[in-house]
Amino acid sequence: MTRRQFWVLITKQIDRPFLLGISLLMLTSLITLYSADNANWGKPSSQMLNILVAMSAMWVVANLPLHYLMRTAVPIYMLGMVLLIGVALFGEISHGARRWLNLGVATIQPSELMKIGVPLMMAWYFEKHEATLTLKNYVIAALLLILPVLLIARQPDLGTALLISASGFYVLFLAGLSWRIMAVMGVAALASAPVLWSMMHDYQRHRIMMLFDPSQDALGKGYHTIQGMIAVGSGGIIGKGYLNGTQTHLDFLPERTTDFIFAVYSEEFGLIGNLILLTMYCFVIWRGFVITGNASTYFTRLMAGSITLTFATYTFVNMGMVSGILPVVGVPLPLISYGGTSMLTLLLGFGMLMSIETHKKLVKT
């Protein structure tokens, strides 16, 4: 077998435009992390390992036939629920939150698994009842969403709970949930806001209050927001130049390799760099919508649409959080922020999108 034949063999189930888009974003991650880590190779080297592991997982999933993806829905969801209950009972406490579970050989964050597990399970459920969908089916699907969200919110991890809620809502929306019911849900959510406010932890309420006036606690709860806005704004049109970000390298910017890496990028590459970054994200999102539109089955349309819309939501929330238009909720910038679990989760989802695209000709419409 020639080198060319081998390359064709291993990439025949890979959507190349999609791979190009995410590869450009991951390359941007390594470049930005090198600067964010004060020109050290520690974080970029670890991120490269994260990328290799996640890309391998994506390749495996991309080569799975669609019926295998459907068969994994219930086991993944049930495993995630068991792990979330395990976190509630035996999880490790860090920074006042119980989010991690020590399995002996590794410490994992089960809520990341549910970013895939929840929409996968809901899409599987709607596929099973496609011919006879009633209000009862939407209620059951909503319960499949609410149960893990409540367990995650209890940890507490409000940011992840809200994002998983969004991914589940997208499945409900794409499954044809009535606009009237969605309007009622919106009114109910607004009406329950005072109750939800009273149930929040003090630090969560402070984060929301800091959105309106971070200067009232500039050295405390509002520090992250203020420093992020300073870094983004000080980049100007063309930025301060690579490795020349003062907010970054003078250690003013917190969480600069994870949640606030967008501020590092913005300070050094400016508005023009941000437009290039947004173009890369829009290309990936556009390709996801193309795959959604070409999907051959009800299940694959729901799953592809949810993955794509959730990815877009993660991107918007992080950029909005860093720019000061949304509260700080601890959401990483997809494919850019440092982290193995989030990278693996994202690329598992993208592997599903590739499987949906490359196997669609084998599915009867």
DOVEX-88047 format. One record per atom (N, C-alpha, C): residue in three letters; z, y, x. Coordinates in steps of 0.05 Angstrom, whole numbers, plus 5000, padded with zeros to 4 digits. Each point is the difference from the previous one (the first is absolute). Layout:
BEGIN
ALAZYX/...
END
This chain:
BEGIN
MET500049765017/MET500050244983/MET500050255018/THR498150184995/THR499850255015/THR502250194991/ARG500550215017/ARG502050204993/ARG499250144975/ARG497550054996/ARG499150144975/ARG500549834976/GLN499449745002/GLN500549824977/GLN502949984993/PHE501749995021/PHE502949994996/PHE501050254986/TRP498950245008/TRP500850254987/TRP499250014971/VAL497549904994/VAL499150004972/VAL501749814984/LEU500949775012/LEU501649814985/LEU502750114992/ILE501350145018/ILE502750104994/ILE500050254984/THR497750144998/THR499950254984/THR498449984975/LYS499149764993/LYS498249984976/LYS501550054974/GLN502749974999/GLN501550074976/GLN501450275002/ILE499350155021/ILE501250265004/ILE498150224990/ASP501150184984/ASP498450234990/ASP499850215023/ARG497750025012/ARG499950165024/ARG500450304996/PRO499050134979/PRO500650284995/PRO503050044997/PHE501349824986/PHE502950024996/PHE501549975027/LEU499149805016/LEU501249965026/LEU499750245018/LEU497750134999/LEU499550245016/LEU502050224992/GLY500450044974/GLY501850214992/GLY502949955008/ILE501049764996/ILE502849955008/ILE500349995030/SER497949925015/SER500249995029/SER500250285011/LEU498550194989/LEU500250285009/LEU502850114995/LEU501249934977/LEU502750104994/LEU502049875019/MET499749755007/MET501949875018/MET499750105028/LEU497550075008/LEU499650125026/LEU501450285001/THR499850154978/THR501450254998/THR503049965003/SER501049794988/SER502949935002/SER500849975029/LEU498549855016/LEU500849965028/LEU499950255016/ILE497950174995/ILE499850265014/ILE502350184993/THR500750024975/THR502250184991/THR502749895009/LEU500449744999/LEU502549895008/LEU500650055030/TYR497949995016/TYR500450065029/TYR501150285004/SER499150194985/SER501050275001/SER502850014988/ALA500449884977/ALA502550014986/ALA502349875016/ASP499349815016/ASP501949865017/ASP500250135028/ASN499350265001/ASN500350155025/ASN498349885023/ALA497549934994/ALA498249895019/ALA501049755013/ASN501449844985/ASN500949735009/ASN498449794986/TRP499749765013/TRP498449794988/TRP501749814983/GLY502650054997/GLY501749824985/GLY499249954972/LYS499950214984/LYS499349984972/LYS497049924996/PRO498250135015/PRO497249914996/PRO499549715007/SER501449895021/SER499749725007/SER501049824977/SER502450074989/SER501149854978/SER498250014976/GLN498950244995/GLN498250044977/GLN497549835003/MET499049985025/MET497649845005/MET500649714992/LEU502449905007/LEU500849734992/LEU500149974970/ASN501250214987/ASN500150004971/ASN497249984987/ILE498250155012/ILE497250014990/ILE498749725003/LEU500449885023/LEU498749735005/LEU501149794980/VAL502650014996/VAL501249814981/VAL498950054971/ALA500050264993/ALA499150074973/ALA497049944996/MET498450055020/MET497149954998/MET499549704998/SER501649845014/SER499749714997/SER500749914972/ALA502150114988/ALA500749934973/ALA497950094981/MET498850245004/MET497950104983/MET497649815001/TRP499349905024/TRP497749825003/TRP500449754984/VAL502549895002/VAL500649754985/VAL499750054970/VAL501150214990/VAL499950064971/VAL497150064992/ALA498550145016/ALA497250064993/ALA498349754997/ASN500849785014/ASN498549764998/ASN501049814978/LEU502150084986/LEU501049844978/LEU498350044975/PRO499149784987/PRO498550034974/PRO501850134979/LEU498850124980/LEU501550154980/LEU502049834985/HIS499349754995/HIS501949844984/HIS502649945016/TYR499750005027/TYR502449975017/TYR501850254998/LEU498750234998/LEU501650254997/LEU501649994974/MET498749914979/MET501449984974/MET502349805001/ARG499649785015/ARG502149805001/ARG502550105016/THR499650205017/THR502350115015/THR501750204985/ALA499050094977/ALA501350214985/ALA502949934993/VAL500349784986/VAL502749924990/VAL501949945024/PRO499149835019/PRO501849945023/PRO500950255015/ILE498150195005/ILE500750255015/ILE502050164984/TYR499550034974/TYR501850164983/TYR502849874999/MET500149744996/MET502649864998/MET501550015027/LEU498549975022/LEU501350025026/LEU501150285004/GLY498550204993/GLY500950285003/GLY502550054983/MET500149904976/MET502450044983/MET502449865012/VAL499649755010/VAL502349865013/VAL501050165024/LEU498250105016/LEU500850155024/LEU501450274992/LEU499050134979/LEU501350244991/LEU502949954990/ILE500349784986/ILE502749924991/ILE501749935025/GLY498849885020/GLY501449945025/GLY500950255014/VAL498350214999/VAL500750265012/VAL502450124985/ALA500049984973/ALA502250114984/ALA502649865006/LEU499949745007/LEU502449845004/LEU500950005030/PHE498049975018/PHE500649955028/PHE498650195019/GLY498750214990/GLY498450175017/GLY501750165020/GLU498650085021/GLU501350175021/GLU500050294992/ILE502250145004/ILE500250284994/ILE499450175024/SER498150184997/SER499250185021/SER499650284989/HIS501350205011/HIS499750284990/HIS500750024971/GLY502049844991/GLY501050024973/GLY498349864979/ALA497949845009/ALA498349864981/ALA499949705008/ARG499849844980/ARG499849705004/ARG497249924994/ARG498250005020/ARG497249954996/ARG498949775016/TRP501549905019/TRP499049805019/TRP501549744996/LEU498649785005/LEU501149734997/LEU499649855027/ASN502249915012/ASN499849855025/ASN499749714994/LEU497749895008/LEU499349724995/LEU500749825024/GLY501350125020/GLY500649855025/GLY497950045021/VAL497549924994/VAL497850035019/VAL498850284999/ALA500450144978/ALA498950274997/ALA501550154978/THR499950265002/THR501150174979/THR497750134985/ILE499949964974/ILE497750094984/ILE500950204978/GLN498150154990/GLN500550194978/GLN498349904976/PRO501349844982/PRO498549884978/PRO498550194982/SER501050254998/SER498650194982/SER497150045008/GLU499449975026/GLU497250025010/GLU498349784988/LEU501149764998/LEU498449784988/LEU499350064971/MET501750144986/MET499550054971/MET497950214996/LYS499250155021/LYS497850184998/LYS497449854994/ILE499949755009/ILE497749834994/ILE500749824977/GLY502549894999/GLY500849814981/GLY499950094971/VAL500950254995/VAL500150114973/VAL497250034988/PRO498250155012/PRO497350034987/PRO498549734999/LEU500549835020/LEU498649734999/LEU501049844976/MET502650004995/MET501149854978/MET499050124973/MET500150264998/MET499150134975/MET497149954995/ALA498350025021/ALA497249944996/ALA499549714992/TRP501549825011/TRP499949714993/TRP500749974971/TYR502150134991/TYR501049984972/TYR497850104981/PHE498950235006/PHE498050114982/PHE497549824999/GLU499349885023/GLU497749825001/GLU500449774981/LYS502549895000/LYS500649774983/LYS499850074970/HIS500450254993/HIS500150084972/HIS497850204993/GLU497950005016/GLU497850204996/GLU498849994972/ALA499749764989/ALA498549974975/ALA501850094976/THR502650005003/THR501750054977/THR502250215007/LEU499250215013/LEU502050205008/LEU501250144976/THR502650014999/THR501450154979/THR502250175013/LEU501350164984/LEU502250175010/LEU502149835014/LYS500549764989/LYS502049835012/LYS499449935029/ASN497449965006/ASN499249945027/ASN500650235019/TYR499550254991/TYR500650235016/TYR503050035005/VAL501649934980/VAL502950025003/VAL500949805021/ILE499049754998/ILE500849805020/ILE499150085028/ALA497650115003/ALA499050095026/ALA501850225010/ALA500850184982/ALA501850225008/ALA502749895011/LEU501049794987/LEU502549875009/LEU499649885028/LEU497749885005/LEU499449895026/LEU500250225022/LEU499350244992/LEU500250235018/LEU502850115002/ILE501450034977/ILE502650135000/ILE502149855015/LEU500049734998/LEU502149845013/LEU500250055030/PRO497849975016/PRO500250055028/PRO500550295007/VAL498950184983/VAL500450295005/VAL503050074998/LEU501449894981/LEU502950054997/LEU501549895024/LEU499349765009/LEU501449895023/LEU499550175025/ILE497650115003/ILE499450165024/ILE501450284997/ALA500050114976/ALA501350264997/ALA503049985005/ARG501149764994/ARG502949965004/ARG500849995029/GLN498149965019/GLN500749955028/GLN501450235014/PRO499650264998/PRO497950134984/PRO497650065018/ASP497649974988/ASP497550075013/ASP498250124979/LEU500650254993/LEU498650134978/LEU497050035005/GLY499350075025/GLY497250045007/GLY498349754995/THR500949775011/THR498549754996/THR500049924971/ALA502250044985/ALA500149934972/ALA498050164984/LEU499750265006/LEU498050174986/LEU497249915007/LEU499549935025/LEU497349925007/LEU499249734989/ILE501949824998/ILE499449744987/ILE499650044970/SER501550194989/SER499650074972/SER497250104995/ALA499050175019/ALA497350114998/ALA497949775001/SER500449815019/SER498149785003/SER499949844974/GLY502349954988/GLY500149854975/GLY498850164977/PHE500550264999/PHE498850174979/PHE497049995002/TYR498950005024/TYR497150005003/TYR498849744988/VAL501449785003/VAL499149754988/VAL500050024969/LEU502250124989/LEU500250044971/LEU497750184991/PHE499550215015/PHE497950194992/PHE497249875001/LEU499549855022/LEU497349875002/LEU499749784980/ALA502349884991/ALA499849794980/ALA499550104972/GLY499950274997/GLY499350114974/GLY502250094983/LEU502350075013/LEU502350104984/LEU499250254985/SER500750024975/SER499250224983/SER501150275011/TRP498350214997/TRP500850265008/TRP502550104984/ARG500149924975/ARG502350074983/ARG502649885011/ILE499849755008/ILE502449875012/ILE500850135026/MET498050075016/MET500650135025/MET501350284995/ALA499050144980/ALA501250264993/ALA502949964991/VAL500649794984/VAL502749944992/VAL501749945024/MET498949845019/MET501549935024/MET500750255016/GLY498050195001/GLY500550255015/GLY502250174988/VAL500050014973/VAL502150154986/VAL502749875004/ALA500049734999/ALA502549855004/ALA501150055028/ALA498250005019/ALA500850055028/ALA501350285003/LEU498750204987/LEU501150275002/LEU502750024986/ALA500249864977/ALA502550004985/ALA502349875015/SER499349795016/SER502149865014/SER500650125027/ALA498750225007/ALA500550135026/ALA502950075005/PRO501450124980/PRO502950065005/PRO501649755006/VAL499449784987/VAL501549755005/VAL499349905028/LEU497550005008/LEU499249915026/LEU501250185022/TRP500250264994/TRP501250195019/TRP503049935005/SER501449934978/SER502849935003/SER500449745015/MET498049824999/MET500249745014/MET499250025029/MET498850225009/MET499150025028/MET502450045018/HIS499649925025/HIS502050055021/HIS499950305007/ASP502150105012/ASP500150285007/ASP497850085019/TYR499449835020/TYR497950075019/TYR497250014987/GLN499649844979/GLN497550004986/GLN499750264984/ARG502150094987/ARG499950254985/ARG499650235020/HIS501349995023/HIS499650215020/HIS497150025009/ARG498749775004/ARG497250005008/ARG498250144980/ILE500549964975/ILE498450134979/ILE500650305000/MET502550085002/MET500850285000/MET498850145025/MET499849865022/MET498950125024/MET497050074997/LEU498749864982/LEU497250064995/LEU499650294991/PHE501850104984/PHE499850274989/PHE501050215019/ASP502049945017/ASP501050195019/ASP501349865023/PRO498449905020/PRO501249865022/PRO501850175018/SER499650274998/SER501650175018/SER502950014992/GLN500849914976/GLN502850004992/GLN501649815017/ASP498749805013/ASP501449825018/ASP498249945024/ALA499350225014/ALA497949985020/ALA500649815023/LEU502549965006/LEU500849825022/LEU500949734990/GLY499949964974/GLY500949754988/GLY497749864985/LYS500350004973/LYS498149864983/LYS497250125000/GLY499850265006/GLY497450135000/GLY498650005027/TYR501449895020/TYR498950025028/TYR497349865002/HIS499749764990/HIS497549855002/HIS497750154987/THR500550114976/THR497950154986/THR499150255016/ILE502050155009/ILE499450255015/ILE498449945025/GLN500949815016/GLN498749945025/GLN497249894996/GLY499749844979/GLY497349894993/GLY498150234993/MET500950194984/MET498350224992/MET499350185024/ILE502050045017/ILE499550165024/ILE497849875018/ALA500349745004/ALA498049865017/ALA497250004988/VAL499849954974/VAL497450004987/VAL498850285001/GLY501650214993/GLY498950275000/GLY499350115027/SER501649925021/SER499550115026/SER497549895014/GLY498949794988/GLY497549895012/GLY497650184996/GLY500150174980/GLY497850194995/GLY497449864994/ILE497850125008/ILE497349904994/ILE499349775019/ILE500450035026/ILE499149805019/ILE502349855013/GLY502550074994/GLY502249865012/GLY500850105027/LYS502349915010/LYS501050085026/LYS498949835023/GLY498649794993/GLY498849835021/GLY501649745003/TYR498749795008/TYR501249745002/TYR502250015021/LEU502349894993/LEU502549995017/LEU501350275004/ASN499150204985/ASN501150275003/ASN501650104976/GLY500849824982/GLY501550084977/GLY502950075007/THR500850254996/THR502750085008/THR502149894982/GLN499549994974/GLN502049884982/GLN500649715006/THR497949865010/THR500249725007/THR501549965026/HIS499050145020/HIS500949945028/HIS502650155007/LEU500850194983/LEU502650125004/LEU502149884982/ASP499349784987/ASP501849834984/ASP501150154975/PHE498550194989/PHE500850124975/PHE499249824976/LEU497849855003/LEU498949854978/LEU501449734998/PRO501349944977/PRO501349744997/PRO498149784991/GLU500749755005/GLU498449774991/GLU497050035006/ARG499550105024/ARG497250085006/ARG498149765005/THR501049765004/THR498249775003/THR499749854973/THR501650074980/THR499849854975/THR499350194977/ASP502050094985/ASP499450154975/ASP498750275005/PHE500550125023/PHE499050285005/PHE497850005022/ILE498649785003/ILE497950005020/ILE497650184992/PHE499750054974/PHE497950184991/PHE500550285011/ALA502550085003/ALA500750265011/ALA499250025030/VAL500449775014/VAL499149995028/VAL497050045002/TYR498649854984/TYR497150025001/TYR499050284992/SER501250114979/SER499150274990/SER500550215021/GLU502349995013/GLU500650215020/GLU498149995023/GLU499149775008/GLU498349985024/GLU497050024994/PHE499249934976/PHE497150004993/PHE499350214978/GLY502050124988/GLY499550224982/GLY498549924974/LEU499050214986/LEU498649964975/LEU497549835003/ILE498550055021/ILE497649845004/ILE500649705004/GLY502149955016/GLY500849725003/GLY500949884974/ASN501450164983/ASN500949894974/ASN497749944982/LEU497950175001/LEU497649944984/LEU498649745009/ILE500049965026/ILE498849755010/ILE501749764991/LEU502750035002/LEU501849784991/LEU499649954970/LEU499950214984/LEU499649964971/LEU497349874994/THR498050075016/THR497449874996/THR500149705005/MET501549925021/MET500349715005/MET501549874977/TYR502150124990/TYR501549894978/TYR498249984975/CYS498550214995/CYS498350004976/CYS497849795002/PHE499149955024/PHE497949795004/PHE501249724993/VAL502549955009/VAL501249744994/VAL500549984970/ILE501050214988/ILE500650004971/ILE497449974984/TRP497950145008/TRP497349974987/TRP499149725001/ARG500249875024/ARG499149735003/ARG501649814982/GLY502650064997/GLY501749844983/GLY499150024971/PHE499250244991/PHE499050034973/PHE497349874996/VAL498350005020/VAL497549854999/VAL500449704995/ILE501949895016/ILE500749724997/ILE501249954972/THR501650184990/THR501149974973/THR497850004979/GLY498150185002/GLY497850014981/GLY498249765001/ASN499849875023/ASN498349765003/ASN501549744995/ALA502650014995/ALA501649764996/ALA498949834977/SER500249745003/SER498649824981/SER501849914977/THR502650025003/THR501849904979/THR502150214992/TYR501349954978/TYR502150184990/TYR502250025021/PHE500949775011/PHE502149995019/PHE499350165025/THR497649975010/THR499350145025/THR499750304996/ARG499050084976/ARG499850294994/ARG502850135000/LEU501949864986/LEU502750114999/LEU501250015028/MET499749795015/MET501349995027/MET498750205019/ALA497450015001/ALA498650185018/ALA500650294993/GLY500050074974/GLY500650274991/GLY502850085007/SER501949824996/SER502850065006/SER500550045030/ILE498849835016/ILE500350035030/ILE498950275009/THR497650074990/THR498750245009/THR501650254991/LEU500850014974/LEU501550234990/LEU502850025013/THR501249775006/THR502650015013/THR499850115028/PHE497949925015/PHE499550105027/PHE499650314999/ALA498550094980/ALA499550294997/ALA502750144993/THR501649884984/THR502650124993/THR501850025024/TYR500249785017/TYR501650015024/TYR499250235018/THR497350035003/THR499050215017/THR500850284990/PHE499650044974/PHE500650264988/PHE503050065002/VAL501749804994/VAL502950045000/VAL501050075028/ASN499049865021/ASN501050075027/ASN499150285008/MET497450064996/MET499050275008/MET501450224984/GLY500549954974/GLY501450194984/GLY502950035009/MET501349795007/MET502850005010/MET500250165025/VAL498249955019/VAL500150155026/VAL499350294996/SER498250064981/SER499150274996/SER501950174983/GLY502049874988/GLY502050144985/GLY499450034970/ILE498049864990/ILE499350024971/ILE501249774984/LEU501149805014/LEU501449784987/LEU502649955015/PRO502049884986/PRO502649955014/PRO499649785021/VAL501850005020/VAL500049805021/VAL501049744988/VAL498249805000/VAL500849744988/VAL499649775019/GLY499550055025/GLY499949795020/GLY497649824997/VAL497650114995/VAL497549854998/VAL498350055025/PRO499349785014/PRO498350045024/PRO497250074994/LEU498550125019/LEU497250064996/LEU498449755005/PRO498649904980/PRO498649745002/PRO498249985024/LEU500349785016/LEU498449935023/LEU500450185024/ILE501650214997/ILE500550195022/ILE502949985010/SER501950004982/SER502849995008/SER500649745015/TYR502050015018/TYR500949765014/TYR501549824982/GLY499449745001/GLY501449804984/GLY498449754996/GLY501349775004/GLY498649754997/GLY499949904971/THR502250034985/THR500049904973/THR498150144982/SER499950275002/SER498250154983/SER497149955007/MET499449975026/MET497349945010/MET499149734989/LEU501849805001/LEU499349734991/LEU499550014970/THR501650144985/THR499750014971/THR497350134992/LEU499450225013/LEU497550144994/LEU497649835006/LEU500049865023/LEU497749845008/LEU499749754984/LEU502349894990/LEU499849784981/LEU498550094975/GLY500750244990/GLY498650114977/GLY497050045005/PHE499450105024/PHE497250055007/PHE498549735003/GLY501449805010/GLY498849735002/GLY499249904972/MET501750064980/MET499449924972/MET497550154991/LEU499950265006/LEU497650154992/LEU497449885013/MET500249935025/MET497749885013/MET499249734988/SER502149844993/SER499449754986/SER498750044973/ILE500950204986/ILE498850074974/ILE497150085003/GLU499450155021/GLU497350095005/GLU498149785009/THR500949845020/THR498249805012/THR499749754984/HIS501949954981/HIS499849764984/HIS499050054972/LYS499350254994/LYS499250064973/LYS497549864991/LYS498249935019/LYS497549874992/LYS500549704993/LEU502349905008/LEU500649724994/LEU501449984973/VAL500750234987/VAL501450004975/VAL498150064978/LYS500149844979/LYS498250054977/LYS500950244984/THR498350184994/THR500750244984/THR499449944971/
END
